């Protein structure tokens, strides 16, 4: 049975009729702008760029017990950072209502991938297994007898930046259902990931992310695990770097890949990118993790608690993306969350994996759990 469900078809039909979509669909975007070669050069100018060895992957079941992670802990899958877990303050009462209440949460020890899963890593998985993502599969005409043949074609949603908009309700002004769009062709037919091998893989549905994680002998994080990792030891901070939204790095660059300017008509690209960035182009958080804010939304295993509403059955995605602008989203924060359909991949949605082991990281300690955020 085709497992895509009614989600993609419903959204594509609604876009055509210019009807409002769900909140989750408001944040879909496409890769565009800076070429892969230009982006890689810019990224490599940062000390935080992960070494090339971190952009490859191997199933944990094939890794020897002596394999070292980037933190130096023996036994971890490549590219992972071990975290001790513990108590931390989860959520926020300063932004959106779905982030409330502010509460104490606890997670056990686990390891997490230092960066988002890349196109190169996902390509290795596909080469080994022959897996086809949700966006690469056609809809079943028996399930959707009212759809036209062209509406059953494999595809996904692609962002088209408009010169102007009438309002911020009709998102068909900047979205387009694009047959042929997938992780292999982020903008649709004619595009590819050539030169973007180290960008995060996108158009990921929950099913796709779980398939990769199982192949690698890993898992997706829970929402609490993801938020604990994103905070990097800064308790109750608004951002992964602290309290100051406008903070910049030593080069005067924003500390995350998000939309600067007026969404959707003007992207100032002060961060150097008009779409995704290669992993590791922005300074890591206190745990040494890259891109826990912006770049792409990251899937978690947790259900979005909305049993009777429009988001029932969806999963929680975290971290915001390159499309998050302060006038439209503002969710490039640890506490931020959005619902994501289990049967749909989107062009600004990716993931990273975890490995649950009872080991403490040499670069963190229980004292870091309650460290105060600095402006």
C-alpha positions as CSV (number, residue, x, y, z in Angstrom):
1,X,0.0,0.0,0.0
2,X,1.2,3.5,-0.8
3,X,2.0,5.1,2.6
4,X,2.0,8.7,1.5
5,X,-1.6,9.2,2.7
6,X,-3.7,12.2,1.7
7,X,-1.2,14.8,2.8
8,X,0.7,15.7,-0.4
9,X,-2.3,15.4,-2.6
10,X,-4.4,17.4,-0.2
11,X,-1.8,20.2,0.0
12,X,-1.2,20.3,-3.7
13,X,-5.0,20.6,-4.4
14,X,-5.3,23.3,-1.8
15,X,-2.4,25.3,-3.2
16,X,-4.1,25.1,-6.6
17,X,-7.3,26.5,-5.1
18,X,-5.3,29.1,-3.0
19,X,-6.8,27.8,0.2
20,X,-5.0,28.3,3.5
21,X,-2.8,25.3,4.5
22,X,-1.8,24.0,7.9
23,X,0.7,25.9,10.0
24,X,3.3,23.2,9.3
25,X,3.0,23.8,5.6
26,X,3.7,27.5,5.9
27,X,7.3,26.8,6.5
28,X,8.2,24.8,3.4
29,X,10.9,26.2,1.2
30,X,13.3,25.3,-1.6
31,X,17.1,25.3,-2.1
32,X,18.2,28.2,-4.3
33,X,20.9,30.8,-4.9
34,X,24.5,30.2,-3.9
35,X,26.1,27.4,-5.9
36,X,27.5,24.3,-4.1
37,X,31.1,25.3,-5.0
38,X,30.7,28.8,-3.7
39,X,29.0,27.6,-0.5
40,X,31.7,25.0,0.2
41,X,34.5,27.6,-0.1
42,X,32.6,30.0,2.3
43,X,32.0,27.1,4.7
44,X,35.6,26.0,4.8
45,X,36.7,29.4,5.8
46,X,35.2,28.6,9.2
47,X,37.2,26.8,11.9
48,X,34.1,24.9,12.8
49,X,33.8,23.1,9.4
50,X,33.6,19.3,10.2
51,X,36.5,17.3,8.7
52,X,35.7,15.3,5.5
53,X,35.6,12.1,7.5
54,X,32.5,13.3,9.3
55,X,30.4,13.5,6.2
56,X,30.5,9.8,5.5
57,X,28.5,7.2,7.4
58,X,28.6,3.5,8.1
59,X,26.0,1.3,9.9
60,X,26.8,1.1,13.6
61,X,26.6,-2.7,13.3
62,X,29.7,-2.7,11.0
63,X,31.8,-0.3,13.1
64,X,34.4,-1.9,15.3
65,X,34.4,-1.3,19.0
66,X,37.6,0.8,18.7
67,X,36.0,3.3,16.4
68,X,36.5,6.8,17.8
69,X,34.0,9.7,17.5
70,X,35.1,13.3,16.9
71,X,35.0,13.7,20.7
72,X,37.5,10.9,21.2
73,X,35.1,8.5,22.9
74,X,35.7,4.9,21.8
75,X,32.8,2.9,20.5
76,X,30.6,5.7,19.1
77,X,29.5,5.7,15.5
78,X,31.4,8.1,13.3
79,X,30.5,11.8,13.6
80,X,28.7,11.5,16.9
81,X,29.0,13.4,20.2
82,X,28.2,11.7,23.5
83,X,26.1,13.6,25.9
84,X,25.6,12.7,29.6
85,X,21.9,13.7,29.7
86,X,20.3,15.0,32.9
87,X,17.7,17.6,33.9
88,X,17.1,20.8,31.9
89,X,14.5,23.5,31.5
90,X,12.4,22.7,28.4
91,X,10.0,24.9,26.4
92,X,9.5,28.6,26.6
93,X,6.8,31.0,27.9
94,X,8.2,34.0,25.8
95,X,7.2,33.0,22.3
96,X,4.5,30.7,20.9
97,X,1.8,29.0,22.9
98,X,2.8,25.5,21.6
99,X,6.1,25.9,23.4
100,X,4.5,26.2,26.8
101,X,4.6,25.3,29.6
102,X,8.1,26.0,30.8
103,X,9.0,22.8,32.6
104,X,11.8,20.6,33.9
105,X,12.6,17.7,31.7
106,X,15.1,14.8,32.0
107,X,16.9,12.7,29.4
108,X,19.2,9.8,29.8
109,X,22.7,9.6,28.2
110,X,22.9,9.4,24.4
111,X,25.0,10.3,21.5
112,X,23.9,12.5,18.6
113,X,25.2,13.2,15.1
114,X,27.3,16.4,15.2
115,X,25.6,17.7,12.1
116,X,22.5,17.0,10.0
117,X,22.5,13.9,7.7
118,X,24.0,15.0,4.4
119,X,23.2,14.3,0.8
120,X,26.4,12.2,0.6
121,X,25.4,10.1,3.7
122,X,21.9,9.6,2.4
123,X,23.2,8.6,-1.1
124,X,25.4,6.0,0.5
125,X,22.3,4.5,2.2
126,X,20.3,4.5,-1.0
127,X,23.2,2.9,-2.9
128,X,23.4,0.2,-0.3
129,X,19.7,-0.5,-0.1
130,X,17.9,0.8,-3.2
131,X,15.5,2.7,-1.0
132,X,13.1,5.1,-2.6
133,X,11.8,8.1,-0.6
134,X,8.2,9.1,-0.2
135,X,8.7,12.0,-2.6
136,X,9.9,9.5,-5.3
137,X,6.8,7.3,-5.2
138,X,3.6,8.0,-7.1
139,X,0.3,8.2,-5.3
140,X,-2.0,5.2,-5.6
141,X,-4.9,6.1,-7.9
142,X,-7.1,3.7,-6.0
143,X,-6.7,5.7,-2.9
144,X,-7.2,9.0,-4.7
145,X,-9.7,8.4,-7.5
146,X,-10.6,12.1,-7.8
147,X,-7.1,13.2,-8.6
148,X,-6.0,13.9,-12.2
149,X,-3.1,11.7,-13.5
150,X,-0.6,14.6,-13.2
151,X,-1.5,15.0,-9.6
152,X,-0.5,11.4,-8.9
153,X,3.0,11.9,-10.0
154,X,5.9,11.8,-7.5
155,X,6.8,15.2,-6.3
156,X,7.1,17.7,-3.5
157,X,6.6,21.3,-2.7
158,X,9.1,23.9,-3.9
159,X,9.5,27.5,-2.8
160,X,9.3,30.2,-5.6
161,X,10.3,33.6,-4.3
162,X,7.8,36.2,-5.5
163,X,8.5,39.8,-6.3
164,X,5.5,40.8,-4.3
165,X,2.6,39.3,-2.4
166,X,-1.0,40.4,-1.7
167,X,-1.1,39.0,1.8
168,X,0.5,36.4,4.1
169,X,-2.4,34.0,3.9
170,X,-2.4,32.7,0.3
171,X,0.8,30.7,0.3
172,X,0.3,29.7,-3.3
173,X,2.1,33.0,-4.0
174,X,5.4,31.4,-3.0
175,X,4.8,27.7,-3.1
176,X,4.4,25.3,-6.0
177,X,3.7,21.5,-6.1
178,X,6.5,20.3,-8.3
179,X,6.4,16.8,-9.9
180,X,9.9,15.4,-9.9
181,X,11.1,17.3,-6.8
182,X,12.9,15.0,-4.3
183,X,16.1,14.7,-2.3
184,X,17.9,14.0,-5.6
185,X,16.4,17.1,-7.3
186,X,15.7,19.7,-4.6
187,X,14.2,22.3,-6.9
188,X,12.6,19.8,-9.3
189,X,13.6,18.5,-12.7
190,X,16.9,19.9,-13.9
191,X,18.3,20.4,-10.4
192,X,20.6,18.0,-8.5
193,X,22.7,17.7,-5.5
194,X,26.0,17.9,-7.4
195,X,28.2,20.4,-5.5
196,X,25.9,20.1,-2.6
197,X,27.0,16.7,-1.3
198,X,27.7,18.1,2.2
199,X,24.4,20.0,2.4
200,X,21.7,18.5,4.6
201,X,19.4,16.0,2.8
202,X,15.9,17.4,2.3
203,X,12.4,16.3,1.2
204,X,12.5,13.8,4.1
205,X,9.4,12.2,5.4
206,X,9.3,10.5,8.8
207,X,9.4,7.1,7.1
208,X,12.5,8.1,5.1
209,X,14.4,9.3,8.2
210,X,13.5,6.2,10.1
211,X,14.6,3.9,7.3
212,X,18.1,5.6,7.2
213,X,18.3,5.5,11.0
214,X,17.5,1.8,11.2
215,X,20.1,1.0,8.5
216,X,22.7,2.9,10.4
217,X,21.8,1.1,13.6
218,X,20.6,4.4,15.2
219,X,17.3,6.2,15.8
220,X,15.7,9.6,15.6
221,X,15.8,11.7,18.8
222,X,12.9,12.4,21.0
223,X,11.9,16.0,21.2
224,X,13.4,16.3,24.7
225,X,16.7,14.8,23.6
226,X,16.8,17.1,20.6
227,X,16.1,20.2,22.7
228,X,18.6,19.2,25.4
229,X,21.3,18.8,22.7
230,X,20.3,22.1,21.0
231,X,20.6,24.1,24.2
232,X,24.3,23.0,24.5
233,X,24.3,23.5,28.3
234,X,22.6,26.9,28.2
235,X,19.6,26.5,30.5
236,X,16.5,28.5,29.6
237,X,18.3,30.4,26.8
238,X,16.2,31.7,23.9
239,X,18.8,30.8,21.3
240,X,21.5,28.1,20.9
241,X,24.1,30.8,21.5
242,X,22.3,32.7,24.4
243,X,19.8,35.4,24.9
244,X,20.7,38.0,22.1
245,X,18.9,37.3,18.9
246,X,21.0,39.8,17.0
247,X,24.4,38.3,18.1
248,X,27.0,37.9,15.3
249,X,30.2,36.0,14.9
250,X,33.7,37.6,14.6
251,X,33.1,38.1,10.9
252,X,29.8,39.9,11.5
253,X,27.8,37.0,10.2
254,X,24.5,35.7,11.8
255,X,25.0,32.7,14.0
256,X,22.5,30.5,12.1
257,X,21.3,30.0,8.6
258,X,17.9,31.7,8.6
259,X,16.0,34.3,6.5
260,X,17.2,37.8,6.9
261,X,14.9,40.4,5.4
262,X,11.2,40.5,4.7
263,X,9.8,37.0,3.9
264,X,9.0,35.9,1.2
265,X,9.9,38.8,-1.0
266,X,13.4,39.9,0.2
267,X,16.2,37.8,1.5
268,X,19.2,39.9,2.4
269,X,21.4,36.8,2.6
270,X,23.5,38.3,5.4
271,X,24.4,34.7,6.4
272,X,25.8,34.0,3.0
273,X,23.1,31.7,1.8
274,X,19.8,31.8,-0.1
275,X,19.0,28.2,0.8
276,X,20.6,25.4,2.7
277,X,24.3,25.7,3.8
278,X,26.8,22.8,3.9
279,X,26.8,21.3,7.4
280,X,29.1,23.0,9.9
281,X,29.3,26.5,8.3
282,X,28.1,28.2,11.5
283,X,29.8,28.1,14.9
284,X,28.8,25.0,17.0
285,X,26.8,25.2,20.3
286,X,28.3,24.4,23.7
287,X,28.1,20.7,23.0
288,X,30.0,21.0,19.7
289,X,26.9,20.4,17.6
290,X,26.3,22.3,14.3
291,X,23.2,23.8,12.9
292,X,20.9,23.1,15.8
293,X,19.3,26.5,14.8
294,X,18.2,27.1,11.2
295,X,19.4,25.4,8.0
296,X,16.7,22.7,7.9
297,X,13.9,21.6,10.3
298,X,14.8,18.3,11.9
299,X,12.4,15.4,12.5
300,X,12.0,13.8,15.9
301,X,10.2,10.6,17.0
302,X,7.6,12.4,19.2
303,X,4.0,12.8,18.2
304,X,2.6,16.3,18.0
305,X,0.0,16.3,20.8
306,X,-3.1,17.4,19.0
307,X,-5.5,14.5,19.2
308,X,-8.6,16.3,17.9
309,X,-7.1,19.1,15.8
310,X,-5.6,19.4,12.3
311,X,-2.2,18.2,13.4
312,X,-3.3,14.9,14.9
313,X,-1.0,12.1,13.8
314,X,1.9,14.4,12.9
315,X,5.4,14.4,14.3
316,X,7.4,17.2,16.0
317,X,10.1,18.9,14.0
318,X,12.6,21.1,15.7
319,X,15.2,23.9,15.0
320,X,13.7,26.0,12.3
321,X,15.2,26.4,8.8
322,X,16.7,28.8,6.3
323,X,13.2,30.0,5.6
324,X,12.5,31.2,9.2
325,X,12.2,34.9,9.2
326,X,11.4,37.1,12.1
327,X,8.3,38.5,10.4
328,X,6.9,35.0,9.5
329,X,8.4,32.2,11.6
330,X,11.1,33.1,14.1
331,X,11.4,29.5,15.1
332,X,15.2,29.0,14.8
333,X,15.3,28.4,18.6
334,X,15.7,25.3,20.8
335,X,12.1,25.5,22.2
336,X,10.5,26.1,18.9
337,X,8.5,23.2,17.4
338,X,6.2,22.6,14.4
339,X,4.0,19.7,13.3
340,X,5.1,17.6,10.4
341,X,3.1,15.0,8.6
342,X,4.4,11.4,8.8
343,X,3.7,10.8,5.1
344,X,5.3,13.8,3.6
345,X,8.7,15.2,2.8
346,X,9.4,18.9,2.4
347,X,12.2,20.8,0.9
348,X,13.3,22.4,4.2
349,X,13.0,19.3,6.3
350,X,15.8,16.9,7.2
351,X,17.0,15.1,10.2
352,X,19.9,13.9,12.4
353,X,20.2,10.6,14.3
354,X,21.0,9.5,17.8
355,X,22.6,6.5,19.4
356,X,21.5,5.8,23.0
357,X,24.5,4.6,25.0
358,X,25.3,5.0,28.7
359,X,28.5,7.0,28.3
360,X,29.3,10.6,29.4
361,X,30.9,13.0,26.9
362,X,34.4,14.1,27.9
363,X,33.6,17.7,26.8
364,X,30.5,18.0,29.0
365,X,29.5,17.4,32.6
366,X,26.5,17.5,34.8
367,X,27.4,21.0,35.8
368,X,26.8,22.2,32.2
369,X,23.1,21.3,32.5
370,X,22.3,24.4,34.6
371,X,24.7,26.9,33.2
372,X,23.2,30.3,32.8
373,X,22.7,31.7,29.4
374,X,24.8,34.7,28.5
375,X,23.6,37.6,26.4
